[in-house]
Amino acid sequence: MTLGDDAYGKAELLWLLSRPTRGDASMILAHQLIAAKLNRANGAAGPAADTLIGKGDYLLATYGDRLPFYSRPWKPGWTYMIITAMLLDHYNNSCSRHW
């Protein structure tokens, strides 16, 4: 699965999901982005899902490194990552109600 510009294997994705976020916006976003991509792969629909997923990938790609980025409130992009993660969380929770 691609997160940002980097490809992650199954073991790496499981490792990322097992890590606590501890206020790191990159990890909060990564958790929601992974779930959203899995929901889309399983056929979940949503008018803004593709746009949100693209936005999440774009935000992670701006760091040019592999997760985690240890993004804190005083770092650039933190607010955008948190807002995108919140919107993806809403999408992900909407999907789970339809299954």
Backbone atoms as SQL, in Angstrom:
CREATE TABLE atoms (id INTEGER PRIMARY KEY, chain TEXT, resi INTEGER, resn TEXT, atom TEXT, x REAL, y REAL, z REAL);
INSERT INTO atoms VALUES
  (1, 'A', 1, 'MET', 'N', 0.854, -1.178, 0.000),
  (2, 'A', 1, 'MET', 'CA', 0.000, 0.000, 0.000),
  (3, 'A', 1, 'MET', 'C', 0.897, 1.237, 0.000),
  (4, 'A', 2, 'THR', 'N', 0.487, 2.221, -0.762),
  (5, 'A', 2, 'THR', 'CA', 1.239, 3.473, -0.811),
  (6, 'A', 2, 'THR', 'C', 0.646, 4.463, 0.179),
  (7, 'A', 3, 'LEU', 'N', 1.512, 5.053, 0.975),
  (8, 'A', 3, 'LEU', 'CA', 1.156, 6.148, 1.879),
  (9, 'A', 3, 'LEU', 'C', 2.078, 7.300, 1.528),
  (10, 'A', 4, 'GLY', 'N', 1.496, 8.390, 1.107),
  (11, 'A', 4, 'GLY', 'CA', 2.332, 9.485, 0.603),
  (12, 'A', 4, 'GLY', 'C', 2.933, 9.039, -0.705),
  (13, 'A', 5, 'ASP', 'N', 4.257, 9.069, -0.801),
  (14, 'A', 5, 'ASP', 'CA', 4.956, 8.615, -1.993),
  (15, 'A', 5, 'ASP', 'C', 5.663, 7.283, -1.796),
  (16, 'A', 6, 'ASP', 'N', 5.527, 6.688, -0.611),
  (17, 'A', 6, 'ASP', 'CA', 6.274, 5.483, -0.284),
  (18, 'A', 6, 'ASP', 'C', 5.366, 4.257, -0.201),
  (19, 'A', 7, 'ALA', 'N', 5.882, 3.136, -0.687),
  (20, 'A', 7, 'ALA', 'CA', 5.161, 1.866, -0.608),
  (21, 'A', 7, 'ALA', 'C', 5.526, 1.182, 0.705),
  (22, 'A', 8, 'TYR', 'N', 4.506, 0.641, 1.368),
  (23, 'A', 8, 'TYR', 'CA', 4.680, -0.073, 2.631),
  (24, 'A', 8, 'TYR', 'C', 4.128, -1.481, 2.472),
  (25, 'A', 9, 'GLY', 'N', 4.881, -2.456, 2.957),
  (26, 'A', 9, 'GLY', 'CA', 4.428, -3.837, 2.927),
  (27, 'A', 9, 'GLY', 'C', 3.496, -4.130, 4.092),
  (28, 'A', 10, 'LYS', 'N', 2.936, -5.325, 4.084),
  (29, 'A', 10, 'LYS', 'CA', 1.986, -5.731, 5.119),
  (30, 'A', 10, 'LYS', 'C', 2.586, -5.610, 6.517),
  (31, 'A', 11, 'ALA', 'N', 3.800, -6.089, 6.701),
  (32, 'A', 11, 'ALA', 'CA', 4.434, -6.038, 8.022),
  (33, 'A', 11, 'ALA', 'C', 4.634, -4.595, 8.480),
  (34, 'A', 12, 'GLU', 'N', 5.022, -3.723, 7.561),
  (35, 'A', 12, 'GLU', 'CA', 5.207, -2.312, 7.916),
  (36, 'A', 12, 'GLU', 'C', 3.880, -1.651, 8.282),
  (37, 'A', 13, 'LEU', 'N', 2.830, -1.964, 7.537),
  (38, 'A', 13, 'LEU', 'CA', 1.511, -1.400, 7.836),
  (39, 'A', 13, 'LEU', 'C', 1.024, -1.867, 9.202),
  (40, 'A', 14, 'LEU', 'N', 1.206, -3.143, 9.489),
  (41, 'A', 14, 'LEU', 'CA', 0.804, -3.664, 10.801),
  (42, 'A', 14, 'LEU', 'C', 1.616, -3.007, 11.915),
  (43, 'A', 15, 'TRP', 'N', 2.901, -2.775, 11.658),
  (44, 'A', 15, 'TRP', 'CA', 3.737, -2.098, 12.647),
  (45, 'A', 15, 'TRP', 'C', 3.226, -0.677, 12.888),
  (46, 'A', 16, 'LEU', 'N', 2.927, 0.050, 11.819),
  (47, 'A', 16, 'LEU', 'CA', 2.405, 1.411, 11.957),
  (48, 'A', 16, 'LEU', 'C', 1.095, 1.416, 12.743),
  (49, 'A', 17, 'LEU', 'N', 0.204, 0.483, 12.432),
  (50, 'A', 17, 'LEU', 'CA', -1.087, 0.433, 13.118),
  (51, 'A', 17, 'LEU', 'C', -0.952, 0.032, 14.585),
  (52, 'A', 18, 'SER', 'N', 0.104, -0.667, 14.914),
  (53, 'A', 18, 'SER', 'CA', 0.297, -1.100, 16.306),
  (54, 'A', 18, 'SER', 'C', 0.915, -0.010, 17.183),
  (55, 'A', 19, 'ARG', 'N', 1.446, 1.025, 16.553),
  (56, 'A', 19, 'ARG', 'CA', 2.098, 2.108, 17.300),
  (57, 'A', 19, 'ARG', 'C', 1.054, 3.099, 17.808),
  (58, 'A', 20, 'PRO', 'N', 1.203, 3.552, 19.055),
  (59, 'A', 20, 'PRO', 'CA', 0.324, 4.624, 19.535),
  (60, 'A', 20, 'PRO', 'C', 0.644, 5.926, 18.805),
  (61, 'A', 21, 'THR', 'N', -0.367, 6.748, 18.606),
  (62, 'A', 21, 'THR', 'CA', -0.158, 7.990, 17.848),
  (63, 'A', 21, 'THR', 'C', 0.500, 9.073, 18.694),
  (64, 'A', 22, 'ARG', 'N', 0.183, 9.167, 19.962),
  (65, 'A', 22, 'ARG', 'CA', 0.782, 10.127, 20.899),
  (66, 'A', 22, 'ARG', 'C', 0.864, 11.551, 20.345),
  (67, 'A', 23, 'GLY', 'N', -0.196, 11.992, 19.687),
  (68, 'A', 23, 'GLY', 'CA', -0.238, 13.362, 19.189),
  (69, 'A', 23, 'GLY', 'C', 0.517, 13.606, 17.903),
  (70, 'A', 24, 'ASP', 'N', 1.136, 12.567, 17.344),
  (71, 'A', 24, 'ASP', 'CA', 1.867, 12.702, 16.084),
  (72, 'A', 24, 'ASP', 'C', 0.852, 12.712, 14.945),
  (73, 'A', 25, 'ALA', 'N', 0.675, 13.872, 14.327),
  (74, 'A', 25, 'ALA', 'CA', -0.331, 14.017, 13.269),
  (75, 'A', 25, 'ALA', 'C', -0.079, 13.074, 12.106),
  (76, 'A', 26, 'SER', 'N', 1.177, 12.780, 11.811),
  (77, 'A', 26, 'SER', 'CA', 1.464, 11.866, 10.700),
  (78, 'A', 26, 'SER', 'C', 0.957, 10.465, 11.004),
  (79, 'A', 27, 'MET', 'N', 1.066, 10.036, 12.243),
  (80, 'A', 27, 'MET', 'CA', 0.578, 8.705, 12.613),
  (81, 'A', 27, 'MET', 'C', -0.944, 8.681, 12.714),
  (82, 'A', 28, 'ILE', 'N', -1.532, 9.743, 13.223),
  (83, 'A', 28, 'ILE', 'CA', -2.995, 9.837, 13.290),
  (84, 'A', 28, 'ILE', 'C', -3.560, 9.750, 11.876),
  (85, 'A', 29, 'LEU', 'N', -2.963, 10.499, 10.956),
  (86, 'A', 29, 'LEU', 'CA', -3.403, 10.478, 9.562),
  (87, 'A', 29, 'LEU', 'C', -3.132, 9.113, 8.931),
  (88, 'A', 30, 'ALA', 'N', -1.977, 8.533, 9.171),
  (89, 'A', 30, 'ALA', 'CA', -1.640, 7.236, 8.583),
  (90, 'A', 30, 'ALA', 'C', -2.637, 6.163, 9.011),
  (91, 'A', 31, 'HIS', 'N', -3.005, 6.138, 10.292),
  (92, 'A', 31, 'HIS', 'CA', -3.977, 5.146, 10.763),
  (93, 'A', 31, 'HIS', 'C', -5.294, 5.264, 9.995),
  (94, 'A', 32, 'GLN', 'N', -5.776, 6.492, 9.847),
  (95, 'A', 32, 'GLN', 'CA', -7.053, 6.706, 9.151),
  (96, 'A', 32, 'GLN', 'C', -6.930, 6.450, 7.651),
  (97, 'A', 33, 'LEU', 'N', -5.795, 6.807, 7.087),
  (98, 'A', 33, 'LEU', 'CA', -5.578, 6.614, 5.652),
  (99, 'A', 33, 'LEU', 'C', -5.511, 5.130, 5.308),
  (100, 'A', 34, 'ILE', 'N', -4.842, 4.346, 6.127),
  (101, 'A', 34, 'ILE', 'CA', -4.775, 2.898, 5.910),
  (102, 'A', 34, 'ILE', 'C', -6.187, 2.310, 5.944),
  (103, 'A', 35, 'ALA', 'N', -6.952, 2.687, 6.964),
  (104, 'A', 35, 'ALA', 'CA', -8.322, 2.177, 7.076),
  (105, 'A', 35, 'ALA', 'C', -9.172, 2.585, 5.876),
  (106, 'A', 36, 'ALA', 'N', -9.041, 3.831, 5.438),
  (107, 'A', 36, 'ALA', 'CA', -9.828, 4.312, 4.303),
  (108, 'A', 36, 'ALA', 'C', -9.469, 3.562, 3.024),
  (109, 'A', 37, 'LYS', 'N', -8.186, 3.314, 2.815),
  (110, 'A', 37, 'LYS', 'CA', -7.777, 2.590, 1.611),
  (111, 'A', 37, 'LYS', 'C', -8.271, 1.147, 1.648),
  (112, 'A', 38, 'LEU', 'N', -8.271, 0.543, 2.810),
  (113, 'A', 38, 'LEU', 'CA', -8.812, -0.815, 2.932),
  (114, 'A', 38, 'LEU', 'C', -10.324, -0.818, 2.710),
  (115, 'A', 39, 'ASN', 'N', -11.010, 0.185, 3.231),
  (116, 'A', 39, 'ASN', 'CA', -12.453, 0.296, 3.002),
  (117, 'A', 39, 'ASN', 'C', -12.760, 0.446, 1.520),
  (118, 'A', 40, 'ARG', 'N', -12.004, 1.289, 0.826),
  (119, 'A', 40, 'ARG', 'CA', -12.212, 1.484, -0.618),
  (120, 'A', 40, 'ARG', 'C', -11.926, 0.188, -1.371),
  (121, 'A', 41, 'ALA', 'N', -10.873, -0.522, -0.973),
  (122, 'A', 41, 'ALA', 'CA', -10.530, -1.782, -1.630),
  (123, 'A', 41, 'ALA', 'C', -11.619, -2.832, -1.438),
  (124, 'A', 42, 'ASN', 'N', -12.370, -2.707, -0.340),
  (125, 'A', 42, 'ASN', 'CA', -13.460, -3.638, -0.067),
  (126, 'A', 42, 'ASN', 'C', -14.791, -3.162, -0.638),
  (127, 'A', 43, 'GLY', 'N', -14.771, -2.111, -1.443),
  (128, 'A', 43, 'GLY', 'CA', -15.965, -1.668, -2.144),
  (129, 'A', 43, 'GLY', 'C', -16.780, -0.588, -1.465),
  (130, 'A', 44, 'ALA', 'N', -16.284, -0.036, -0.370),
  (131, 'A', 44, 'ALA', 'CA', -17.025, 1.047, 0.289),
  (132, 'A', 44, 'ALA', 'C', -17.011, 2.284, -0.594),
  (133, 'A', 45, 'ALA', 'N', -18.138, 2.929, -0.667),
  (134, 'A', 45, 'ALA', 'CA', -18.270, 4.120, -1.501),
  (135, 'A', 45, 'ALA', 'C', -18.356, 5.361, -0.634),
  (136, 'A', 46, 'GLY', 'N', -18.182, 6.455, -1.248),
  (137, 'A', 46, 'GLY', 'CA', -18.310, 7.736, -0.571),
  (138, 'A', 46, 'GLY', 'C', -17.932, 8.824, -1.541),
  (139, 'A', 47, 'PRO', 'N', -18.763, 9.847, -1.651),
  (140, 'A', 47, 'PRO', 'CA', -18.509, 10.866, -2.673),
  (141, 'A', 47, 'PRO', 'C', -17.178, 11.591, -2.505),
  (142, 'A', 48, 'ALA', 'N', -16.723, 11.745, -1.300),
  (143, 'A', 48, 'ALA', 'CA', -15.483, 12.493, -1.084),
  (144, 'A', 48, 'ALA', 'C', -14.313, 11.585, -0.717),
  (145, 'A', 49, 'ALA', 'N', -14.526, 10.277, -0.695),
  (146, 'A', 49, 'ALA', 'CA', -13.480, 9.358, -0.238),
  (147, 'A', 49, 'ALA', 'C', -12.199, 9.483, -1.053),
  (148, 'A', 50, 'ASP', 'N', -12.316, 9.472, -2.362),
  (149, 'A', 50, 'ASP', 'CA', -11.116, 9.541, -3.197),
  (150, 'A', 50, 'ASP', 'C', -10.384, 10.865, -3.010),
  (151, 'A', 51, 'THR', 'N', -11.133, 11.938, -2.864),
  (152, 'A', 51, 'THR', 'CA', -10.519, 13.249, -2.633),
  (153, 'A', 51, 'THR', 'C', -9.791, 13.276, -1.297),
  (154, 'A', 52, 'LEU', 'N', -10.417, 12.749, -0.263),
  (155, 'A', 52, 'LEU', 'CA', -9.787, 12.721, 1.063),
  (156, 'A', 52, 'LEU', 'C', -8.547, 11.841, 1.078),
  (157, 'A', 53, 'ILE', 'N', -8.628, 10.694, 0.432),
  (158, 'A', 53, 'ILE', 'CA', -7.475, 9.797, 0.357),
  (159, 'A', 53, 'ILE', 'C', -6.333, 10.484, -0.391),
  (160, 'A', 54, 'GLY', 'N', -6.650, 11.149, -1.481),
  (161, 'A', 54, 'GLY', 'CA', -5.625, 11.891, -2.223),
  (162, 'A', 54, 'GLY', 'C', -5.003, 12.998, -1.396),
  (163, 'A', 55, 'LYS', 'N', -5.830, 13.705, -0.635),
  (164, 'A', 55, 'LYS', 'CA', -5.334, 14.773, 0.240),
  (165, 'A', 55, 'LYS', 'C', -4.409, 14.194, 1.305),
  (166, 'A', 56, 'GLY', 'N', -4.806, 13.067, 1.893),
  (167, 'A', 56, 'GLY', 'CA', -3.967, 12.425, 2.906),
  (168, 'A', 56, 'GLY', 'C', -2.624, 12.004, 2.341),
  (169, 'A', 57, 'ASP', 'N', -2.631, 11.399, 1.162),
  (170, 'A', 57, 'ASP', 'CA', -1.374, 11.008, 0.520),
  (171, 'A', 57, 'ASP', 'C', -0.507, 12.227, 0.216),
  (172, 'A', 58, 'TYR', 'N', -1.135, 13.288, -0.274),
  (173, 'A', 58, 'TYR', 'CA', -0.390, 14.508, -0.580),
  (174, 'A', 58, 'TYR', 'C', 0.297, 15.058, 0.674),
  (175, 'A', 59, 'LEU', 'N', -0.441, 15.112, 1.780),
  (176, 'A', 59, 'LEU', 'CA', 0.123, 15.655, 3.017),
  (177, 'A', 59, 'LEU', 'C', 1.297, 14.817, 3.516),
  (178, 'A', 60, 'LEU', 'N', 1.182, 13.499, 3.426),
  (179, 'A', 60, 'LEU', 'CA', 2.290, 12.642, 3.858),
  (180, 'A', 60, 'LEU', 'C', 3.477, 12.748, 2.904),
  (181, 'A', 61, 'ALA', 'N', 3.191, 12.918, 1.617),
  (182, 'A', 61, 'ALA', 'CA', 4.266, 13.015, 0.625),
  (183, 'A', 61, 'ALA', 'C', 5.118, 14.262, 0.803),
  (184, 'A', 62, 'THR', 'N', 4.550, 15.315, 1.396),
  (185, 'A', 62, 'THR', 'CA', 5.308, 16.553, 1.553),
  (186, 'A', 62, 'THR', 'C', 6.496, 16.391, 2.497),
  (187, 'A', 63, 'TYR', 'N', 6.495, 15.344, 3.319),
  (188, 'A', 63, 'TYR', 'CA', 7.610, 15.126, 4.244),
  (189, 'A', 63, 'TYR', 'C', 8.795, 14.455, 3.576),
  (190, 'A', 64, 'GLY', 'N', 8.564, 13.725, 2.491),
  (191, 'A', 64, 'GLY', 'CA', 9.653, 13.125, 1.736),
  (192, 'A', 64, 'GLY', 'C', 10.455, 12.094, 2.511),
  (193, 'A', 65, 'ASP', 'N', 9.855, 11.437, 3.479),
  (194, 'A', 65, 'ASP', 'CA', 10.536, 10.434, 4.277),
  (195, 'A', 65, 'ASP', 'C', 9.528, 9.344, 4.600),
  (196, 'A', 66, 'ARG', 'N', 9.932, 8.358, 5.359),
  (197, 'A', 66, 'ARG', 'CA', 9.025, 7.282, 5.750),
  (198, 'A', 66, 'ARG', 'C', 8.467, 7.553, 7.140),
  (199, 'A', 67, 'LEU', 'N', 7.264, 7.069, 7.358),
  (200, 'A', 67, 'LEU', 'CA', 6.588, 7.246, 8.642),
  (201, 'A', 67, 'LEU', 'C', 7.335, 6.517, 9.762),
  (202, 'A', 68, 'PRO', 'N', 7.210, 7.006, 10.972),
  (203, 'A', 68, 'PRO', 'CA', 6.504, 8.196, 11.449),
  (204, 'A', 68, 'PRO', 'C', 7.351, 9.461, 11.288),
  (205, 'A', 69, 'PHE', 'N', 6.674, 10.605, 11.216),
  (206, 'A', 69, 'PHE', 'CA', 7.350, 11.892, 11.037),
  (207, 'A', 69, 'PHE', 'C', 7.458, 12.690, 12.333),
  (208, 'A', 70, 'TYR', 'N', 6.814, 12.219, 13.384),
  (209, 'A', 70, 'TYR', 'CA', 6.811, 12.914, 14.686),
  (210, 'A', 70, 'TYR', 'C', 6.338, 14.359, 14.538),
  (211, 'A', 71, 'SER', 'N', 5.221, 14.508, 13.834),
  (212, 'A', 71, 'SER', 'CA', 4.651, 15.828, 13.570),
  (213, 'A', 71, 'SER', 'C', 3.866, 16.319, 14.783),
  (214, 'A', 72, 'ARG', 'N', 4.287, 17.426, 15.325),
  (215, 'A', 72, 'ARG', 'CA', 3.667, 18.022, 16.509),
  (216, 'A', 72, 'ARG', 'C', 2.984, 19.339, 16.135),
  (217, 'A', 73, 'PRO', 'N', 2.156, 19.890, 17.027),
  (218, 'A', 73, 'PRO', 'CA', 1.378, 21.101, 16.701),
  (219, 'A', 73, 'PRO', 'C', 2.197, 22.287, 16.203),
  (220, 'A', 74, 'TRP', 'N', 3.417, 22.394, 16.573),
  (221, 'A', 74, 'TRP', 'CA', 4.225, 23.544, 16.146),
  (222, 'A', 74, 'TRP', 'C', 4.889, 23.314, 14.787),
  (223, 'A', 75, 'LYS', 'N', 4.721, 22.126, 14.199),
  (224, 'A', 75, 'LYS', 'CA', 5.336, 21.844, 12.899),
  (225, 'A', 75, 'LYS', 'C', 4.367, 22.158, 11.762),
  (226, 'A', 76, 'PRO', 'N', 4.902, 22.553, 10.598),
  (227, 'A', 76, 'PRO', 'CA', 4.044, 22.867, 9.452),
  (228, 'A', 76, 'PRO', 'C', 3.205, 21.661, 9.036),
  (229, 'A', 77, 'GLY', 'N', 1.972, 21.918, 8.671),
  (230, 'A', 77, 'GLY', 'CA', 1.099, 20.876, 8.172),
  (231, 'A', 77, 'GLY', 'C', 0.333, 20.099, 9.220),
  (232, 'A', 78, 'TRP', 'N', 0.644, 20.301, 10.500),
  (233, 'A', 78, 'TRP', 'CA', 0.000, 19.534, 11.568),
  (234, 'A', 78, 'TRP', 'C', -1.515, 19.678, 11.519),
  (235, 'A', 79, 'THR', 'N', -1.998, 20.908, 11.432),
  (236, 'A', 79, 'THR', 'CA', -3.440, 21.156, 11.445),
  (237, 'A', 79, 'THR', 'C', -4.121, 20.489, 10.257),
  (238, 'A', 80, 'TYR', 'N', -3.517, 20.579, 9.069),
  (239, 'A', 80, 'TYR', 'CA', -4.111, 19.972, 7.885),
  (240, 'A', 80, 'TYR', 'C', -4.174, 18.450, 8.008),
  (241, 'A', 81, 'MET', 'N', -3.140, 17.857, 8.597),
  (242, 'A', 81, 'MET', 'CA', -3.140, 16.407, 8.801),
  (243, 'A', 81, 'MET', 'C', -4.241, 15.990, 9.770),
  (244, 'A', 82, 'ILE', 'N', -4.397, 16.748, 10.852),
  (245, 'A', 82, 'ILE', 'CA', -5.418, 16.419, 11.848),
  (246, 'A', 82, 'ILE', 'C', -6.821, 16.551, 11.243),
  (247, 'A', 83, 'ILE', 'N', -7.055, 17.628, 10.512),
  (248, 'A', 83, 'ILE', 'CA', -8.381, 17.825, 9.900),
  (249, 'A', 83, 'ILE', 'C', -8.673, 16.718, 8.889),
  (250, 'A', 84, 'THR', 'N', -7.705, 16.381, 8.062),
  (251, 'A', 84, 'THR', 'CA', -7.900, 15.313, 7.076),
  (252, 'A', 84, 'THR', 'C', -8.137, 13.979, 7.769),
  (253, 'A', 85, 'ALA', 'N', -7.389, 13.716, 8.842),
  (254, 'A', 85, 'ALA', 'CA', -7.588, 12.478, 9.609),
  (255, 'A', 85, 'ALA', 'C', -8.991, 12.426, 10.210),
  (256, 'A', 86, 'MET', 'N', -9.479, 13.555, 10.707),
  (257, 'A', 86, 'MET', 'CA', -10.832, 13.595, 11.276),
  (258, 'A', 86, 'MET', 'C', -11.885, 13.297, 10.209),
  (259, 'A', 87, 'LEU', 'N', -11.714, 13.854, 9.027),
  (260, 'A', 87, 'LEU', 'CA', -12.660, 13.607, 7.934),
  (261, 'A', 87, 'LEU', 'C', -12.595, 12.141, 7.479),
  (262, 'A', 88, 'LEU', 'N', -11.395, 11.592, 7.427),
  (263, 'A', 88, 'LEU', 'CA', -11.248, 10.179, 7.071),
  (264, 'A', 88, 'LEU', 'C', -11.850, 9.284, 8.155),
  (265, 'A', 89, 'ASP', 'N', -11.703, 9.675, 9.401),
  (266, 'A', 89, 'ASP', 'CA', -12.307, 8.927, 10.500),
  (267, 'A', 89, 'ASP', 'C', -13.825, 8.883, 10.334),
  (268, 'A', 90, 'HIS', 'N', -14.410, 10.004, 9.978),
  (269, 'A', 90, 'HIS', 'CA', -15.853, 10.052, 9.735),
  (270, 'A', 90, 'HIS', 'C', -16.228, 9.110, 8.582),
  (271, 'A', 91, 'TYR', 'N', -15.475, 9.148, 7.506),
  (272, 'A', 91, 'TYR', 'CA', -15.711, 8.250, 6.373),
  (273, 'A', 91, 'TYR', 'C', -15.587, 6.794, 6.808),
  (274, 'A', 92, 'ASN', 'N', -14.501, 6.462, 7.523),
  (275, 'A', 92, 'ASN', 'CA', -14.255, 5.086, 7.949),
  (276, 'A', 92, 'ASN', 'C', -15.366, 4.583, 8.862),
  (277, 'A', 93, 'ASN', 'N', -15.822, 5.404, 9.768),
  (278, 'A', 93, 'ASN', 'CA', -16.891, 4.989, 10.672),
  (279, 'A', 93, 'ASN', 'C', -18.225, 4.888, 9.952),
  (280, 'A', 94, 'SER', 'N', -18.436, 5.679, 8.930),
  (281, 'A', 94, 'SER', 'CA', -19.654, 5.571, 8.118),
  (282, 'A', 94, 'SER', 'C', -19.645, 4.248, 7.354),
  (283, 'A', 95, 'CYS', 'N', -18.487, 3.842, 6.879),
  (284, 'A', 95, 'CYS', 'CA', -18.368, 2.579, 6.143),
  (285, 'A', 95, 'CYS', 'C', -18.696, 1.402, 7.033),
  (286, 'A', 96, 'SER', 'N', -18.211, 1.435, 8.268),
  (287, 'A', 96, 'SER', 'CA', -18.407, 0.298, 9.167),
  (288, 'A', 96, 'SER', 'C', -19.881, 0.100, 9.506),
  (289, 'A', 97, 'ARG', 'N', -20.674, 1.144, 9.457),
  (290, 'A', 97, 'ARG', 'CA', -22.101, 1.031, 9.763),
  (291, 'A', 97, 'ARG', 'C', -22.858, 0.362, 8.613),
  (292, 'A', 98, 'HIS', 'N', -22.266, 0.357, 7.429),
  (293, 'A', 98, 'HIS', 'CA', -22.947, -0.198, 6.263),
  (294, 'A', 98, 'HIS', 'C', -22.634, -1.674, 6.061),
  (295, 'A', 99, 'TRP', 'N', -21.692, -2.205, 6.788),
  (296, 'A', 99, 'TRP', 'CA', -21.314, -3.608, 6.594),
  (297, 'A', 99, 'TRP', 'C', -22.166, -4.469, 7.433);
